[in-house]
Amino acid sequence: MNDLLLGPSGLPYRPCAGVVLINGDGLVFAGQRIDNPGHAWQMPQGGIDAGESPREAALRELVEETGVPPNLVEVLAESPDWVTYDLPAELLGKVWKGRFGGQQQKWLALRFLGSDSDVKIETEHPEFDRWQWMPAAELLQSIVPFKRSVYEQVFTDFRELLA
């Protein structure tokens, strides 16, 4: 990871890795955020720790948020570029202890090789209270608006892998 980019807020972007987990039907894993029930669905994602590659972070986040172990996925692709989003003004200074103004993300497309019973969102630090397989277009309509452009770019990057 290179130096952190600064966003329009003057704060740096938080380095993050995300997972597009794709089942055999080309549908995408979507989890409903525990902190915004009924309003915010997203794919697994999280910060990249010091010394960790985006791929390592993505696979760690997959386990932490879905319970799916790395042996039940196949890495299909990595986003060619970093994508960024900015936090809306009302969230600046409130999330990530106020240290970041948004995220710069690298995404991995993973083929899910397991069965639905292998997904266990009741993890040590749960992020989701529900999950389901969704078409990418439906998930785009269910993501919080400030992350929508990231999801549009990621789904464009991985379009040939999706239903």
N, C-alpha and C positions, 0 to 999 in steps of 0.2 A: 504494500500500500504506500503510495507516495504521500507527499504533504497533503494535508487536508485543504480542500477548496473552501473558500468563503462564499457564503450565500448573500443575498441582498440585505439580510438583516445585519450583516457584518460579523455574524457568528459562523464558525466552521460547520461543515456538513459532517455528520456522524457516519463513519464507514460501516456498511451493513451488507449482509448477504441474504438473498432470498431464494426460495425454492418454489418452482412450478412443478408440483407433483402430479403426474399425468397417469390416469389408469388406462386399462386396455381398450376402453371406448373413446379415448381422447378427451375425457373430461378432467377437470382440474380440481384438486383438493381445495376446499374453502372452509375456513373456520370462522365461527361467529365470536368476535372478541368478548371476553368475559366482562370487560370494563365498559362495554357499550352494547348491551344485549338488544337484539332486534334492529340494530342500526348499522353495524359495522362488520362486514365479512372481509377476510383477507387471507392471503397465502402465508405460509410460515416464513418468517424473516427475523433477523436480529443482528446485533452488533458483531463486528469482527474484532476479536481480542488481539492484543499485541502479539506479534510473531505468528499469527494465524493467517493462512491463505483464505481467499473467498470460498474456495471449494471446501476446505476444512470447516469453516464457519457455517456454511450452508448445511453440511451433513450433521454438524453438531446441533444446529437449530432444528433440523428435521426431527431428531431424536427428542430434544427438549420439549418441542411443541406438539408433536404427533405421536411420540412413542415408537415410530417406525425406525427400525435399525438399518444401518447402511447396507447390510447384506440383502435387504428386500427392495433395493432400488438399483437402477442402472443409470449412470450419468449419460445423458443424450447430447447436451449442448450447454455452452456458457454464453451469456449475453456478450456481444462483441465490445460493448462500451459500458462505462459506468453511467447510470441514470440518476438524476437527482430530483428531489422534491423539497419544497420549502414548507415549514410549518405555518399555518395561519396565525395571524397576529395574536389571537386569543390564547394560543398554546405556547407562544414564545415565552421562555423563562419559567415554564411550568413543567415541561417534560425534560428528561435527561438532565435534571438538576440545573437547567438553564444554560448548559454548556454548548448546545448545538442549535442551529437554526433550521435544520432539516436533515436529510440523509442523502448520501451518495451510495448507490447500491450496485452490486454485481449479482446477477441472477443465474441460477442453474436450472435447466430442465431435467427432471428425473422421471424415468419410467418406473411406476409402482409395480413390483413383481409379487406382492403379497395378496392377501385377501382383506376384506373390510374389517374382519376381526383382529387384524394386526395393527389397526389404528387405535391408539389408546391416548386420548387427549387428557385423561386424568393423570397428569404428570406431576412431578414434585412442585413445580411452579406453573400451574395451568394458565394458559393464555386464552383458551377457547372453551365455551360451554356447550357448543354444538358444532358439528361438521357435516359436510355433504360433498358429493361430487357435483360440479357445476360446469356447464358450457362456459367458455371464456367470456362470451358476450354477456351472459347473465351476471357473472362475477364483476365485470366492468360496471354494471349498473348498481352493484351492491357494495362497492368499495367507497370509503369516505372520499369526497370530491377532491381533496388536496393530493391524494395519491393516484387519482385516475389516469393522469398522463403517463406516470411510470408504468402502470399496468397496460396501457395501450401500447407503449413502446415494447415492453417485454412480450406481449402477445403477438406483436408484429414480428419480433425477432424469432419467435418459436412457432409461427403460424402453421408450418408444415407438420408439426407434431401434434396439433390440437384438432379436436373434432370440429 
